Amino acid sequence: MDSTAPGLRSELTSPPPHMTPEEFRQHGRAVIDWIADYWERIESMPVASTVAPGDIRAMLPDAAPEEAEPFENLLADLDRVVMPGVTHWQHPGWFAYFPANNSPPSVLADTVSAGLGLIGLLWSASPALTEIESHVLDWLVDLLDLPQQWKSTSAGGGVLQGSASDSTHVAMVAARYRARQRGSQPVERMVAYTSAQAHSSVHKGANVAGFGAVRLIDTDERFAMRPAALRAAIDADVTAGLLPAFVCSTVGTTGTTAVDPVDEIAQVASPAGLWHHVDAAYAGTAMICEEFRHHQRGIELVDSYVFNPHKWMMVNFDCSAFYVADRGPLTDALSITAPYLRNAASDTGSVIDYRDWQVPLGRRFRALKLWWV
Ligand SMILES: *Cc1c(COP(=O)(O)O)cnc(C)c1O
């Protein structure tokens, strides 16, 4: 490099175009103050944003600015441009969709995670990311009284996904793999079952995984799936030459908080060879309390389970805990090792590589916020 070039010399003497660690310290304090102020005043704000479509975009310049701006301007724009278009999910008067609680330790942990900037595709890509994830997910097994077999120290294990929809989709991919191992039926002949009250993510997961059909099973007067109706639907599909392959029970449906009888559904599903998944995305957190655990009776009989700490456990989005009773079909279905991903630790088989437990390769350090909370 020619250090005598006049243009380069003047660039070297002007301040660097990026934020220095010292400036980051200063602006970081201002941002934390901004968040704390927001939490203090949130109750005085209207819950729902009242902007019209396009209002927020109209406040933005047509092209990205060429020149840097002082950081204070960005904070001012946060109040001027962003806040009018914010619907306040953390407001005490928030009763839409579902609760998505946040908490200061969770936000601080996510900040650290962003600062570290890890991408934990393999154990060796950052051992702490993987080991803390396995460990806190094992803690949750005890906290929610889930089967011991679901611990990473046993045949199963837990993994953090981005959403319950991802978790259910991945369960269906594992179910598809296991069904294909057991017979030579094409995936278009595979049928998935869930209750008419189940979350739309079950249907979507079935579409993405290529299942041939989804049957929405009739519910009783408490909106719970009727096991006899499930059995009848399975029998009809077998008679029609189809392959019943997957059933999703829900513990706490989104619209009606209905609880399917997991144990009775298992008695229908297991003999028929179906993969049984439980969607407890919203209500799963309640199982911390012993008095609610009767709602998950029969949980030791299922193949996979999802609940979202990002809904009701004070962990900010995204943090979806997905468990399998046997990790074999899951990792067999999703494991593909490119030459550049081979490494000594993985080759020994003594570490968990979470890329084999999810669709994406890269993954954030989500476990830190779960741990801190
Ligand atoms: C919220 C919810 C989902 C979807 O959760 P995401 O994490 O947004 O995909 C799925 N199932 C149930 C029962 C839910 O309450």
The ligand as a MOL file (V3000), in Angstrom:
LIG
                    3D

  0  0  0     0  0            999 V3000
M  V30 BEGIN CTAB
M  V30 COUNTS 15 15 0 0 0
M  V30 BEGIN ATOM
M  V30 1 C -48.1560 -19.5190 19.5080 0
M  V30 2 C -48.4150 -20.9190 19.1690 0
M  V30 3 C -47.7660 -21.5300 18.0850 0
M  V30 4 C -46.8710 -20.8010 17.1360 0
M  V30 5 O -45.7490 -20.3040 17.7530 0
M  V30 6 P -44.5410 -19.6480 16.9350 0
M  V30 7 O -43.4100 -19.7660 17.8830 0
M  V30 8 O -44.9670 -18.2350 16.6700 0
M  V30 9 O -44.3530 -20.4150 15.6750 0
M  V30 10 C -47.9770 -22.8730 17.8630 0
M  V30 11 N -48.8050 -23.5840 18.6510 0
M  V30 12 C -49.4600 -23.0480 19.7010 0
M  V30 13 C -50.3410 -23.8970 20.5420 0
M  V30 14 C -49.2930 -21.6900 19.9890 0
M  V30 15 O -49.9480 -21.1440 21.0360 0
M  V30 END ATOM
M  V30 BEGIN BOND
M  V30 1 1 1 2
M  V30 2 1 2 3
M  V30 3 2 2 14
M  V30 4 1 3 4
M  V30 5 2 3 10
M  V30 6 1 4 5
M  V30 7 1 5 6
M  V30 8 2 6 7
M  V30 9 1 6 8
M  V30 10 1 6 9
M  V30 11 1 10 11
M  V30 12 2 11 12
M  V30 13 1 12 13
M  V30 14 1 12 14
M  V30 15 1 14 15
M  V30 END BOND
M  V30 END CTAB
M  END
